[in-house]
Amino acid sequence: MRAALLMTAPAALGLLLFVGLPLILAAGMSLTNLRLGSPLPVEWVGLEQYRRLAGDPGFRRALLNNVYFAAVVVPVQTALALGAALVLNTRFRGRALARTAFFLPVVFPMSMVAVAWELLYAPGPDGPLNAFLHSVTLGAWQARDFLRDPLLAMPSLMALSVWQGMGLQMVVLLAGLQTIPEALYESARLDGAGAWARFRYVTLPQLRNPLVFVVVITGILAFRLFDQVQILTRGGPVNATTTVMYEAVTATFRRQQVGLASAMSVIFFAGVLGLTAFGRRFFHQRPEVA
Amino acid sequence: MSLDHPLARRLLRVGALIAITASALVWILPVAFILAASLKPDAAVLAEAGGLKAFWPSPPTLENYGDVFDRVAFGRIFLNSMIVNAGIVLGGLLVNSLAGYALARLRFRGRAVTIALMLALLIVPLEAIAVPLFYEITFLGGRDSYWAQIVPFVANAFSIYLFYSFFLGLPKELEEAARVDGAGPFRTFFQVVAPNARPAFASVAIITFLLSWGLYLWPLMITSTVDVRPLPLGVAEFRTLPPLQWGDVMAFAVMMIAPAVVLFLALQRWFVAGVATAGVKR
């Protein structure tokens, strides 16, 4: 009894102090006009910060950008990961090599990926990606400034994010594919199911939980979008790549508006909760452990 | 023609193999480019970007690697990352394995509440609490310190969950033998359970290492000097240090990912096992 408490205390204390308490603080501070280093007394302002955010075009754009990012990256990344996992689940020469190629960027920190892709995206005909597209299209490609073009900036961030993250979803789906009993395919074959029917009625339903997990995790990642933005575009050009997290950090550090930033954090967390609840609904329930 | 026609199946197979080869190339080319650029004179990086020479330094030079050490305190920044990661990984292994074990095996008051707490906090991303956590750590006087980068990340709901599910699946006989010999829960854990839980420790270690090796937002908020700043901030700052020399920046990038790549290649199996527990078995 005493031993059990001693064993759980450090972890429970850590979680309460550094995850639970900040969550409560965020909710509380979002109802105040708290500013860093301000001589003015802190006051309760009710839902004023939320009202301000609702009327702030910058924040509305940030939310929209997160949704745009998620709407593209989640399906694209999941489809690529599923395709790669399906092929990698069969035997062929070079399979291990291909798996490593897809997975390698997952171990790269996002900041390093952003800096490296800034070089790849370098503007002008000398820029590596511009030069590459120029030779692949036999000269049809006109050099673009990927990160400073209002229409291209967000898709450019999406591309490097998919490149960095796809391998992880692939590993999850591959692990899921490997748990599907061969017997299910055998009996489907005996019932006369073709390749498409086996995919549709055996693989997909059996892969349901890993798929839901991948979609939810990628969705949450899309809402966390920050490192790439801070390093590559600073939210620009003209708010084209600003995100909720980028706005929250700017509000805290450039304008010292902790109350306002807390309200953004709460909205962000509500989004994460919504995504998770969505995932739970589609998660196939199995008997509870413990 | 149906998908099951032999010809259709052959075509599908060949198409899939071509697609996977092409995508694997697309995935590996940026890595080859970064590596080659780090081994080239700075002027050659962009000048040779258009052709196959982009992926082949000739002749290769280590000059950029030397430049990194001359231009910034790379050794110090690397050491900072090592210290912070060692703290998070080792502290996390101890704290979270003990908690996971107690929750899986011991009966005590508050167990159900603690499990609920773990499951509830599993989904809270750092980003959601970064601003109030920054306020809290500032209040505790942790600005620009190592501990502010370590302590908040030691207790981790996901790690506890991984240990917890691993210990649930471990046969109880071992522990019962130890208990009959009069060993308390702590001795049982350290002498009998932990040595049999190497896969769980390896999974948590590699996942925690990779996640904390890349932390960017938090150190950006809480640190301000090179004395404690880690590599992810270092590379972003080095990029903005004039004059811009891409060869040097890529050398910095290669050196900062080297430990992560080596560790990952060594512990790949356990990484996959840990990720599979989270995404498949639940």
Interface residues (C-beta under 8 A of the other chain):
Chain A: M1 A3 A4 L5 L6 M7 T8 P10 A11 A12 L13 G14 L15 L16 F18 V19 G20 L21 P22 L23 L25 A26 M29 L36 L80 G83 A84 L86 V87 L88 F92 G94 L97 A98 A101 F102 L104 P105 V106 V107 F108 P109 M110 S111 M112 A114 V115 A116 W117 E118 L119 L120 A122 P125 D126 G127 P128 A131 F132 H134 S135 W163 M166 G167 L168 V171 V172 A175 G176 T179 G194 A195 W196 N209 P210 F213 V214 I217 I220 F223 R224 F226 D227 Q230 I231 M245 A248 V249 T252 F253 V258 A261 S262 M264 S265 F268 F269 V272 L273 T276 F283 V289 A290
Chain B: S2 L3 D4 R9 L12 A16 L17 A19 I20 T21 S23 A24 L25 W27 I28 P30 V31 F33 I34 A37 V45 L46 A47 A49 G50 G51 A54 V95 N96 L98 A99 Y101 A102 L103 A104 L106 R107 F108 R109 G110 R111 T114 I115 L117 M118 L121 I123 V124 P125 E127 A128 I129 A130 V131 P132 L133 F134 Y135 E136 V151 P152 F153 V154 A155 A157 I160 S165 L168 G184 P185 F186 F189 L210 W213 G214 Y216 L217 L220 M221 L231 P232 L233 V235 A236 R239 W246 V249 M250 A253 M256 I257 A260 V261 F264 F271 V272 V275 A276 A278 G279 V280 R282
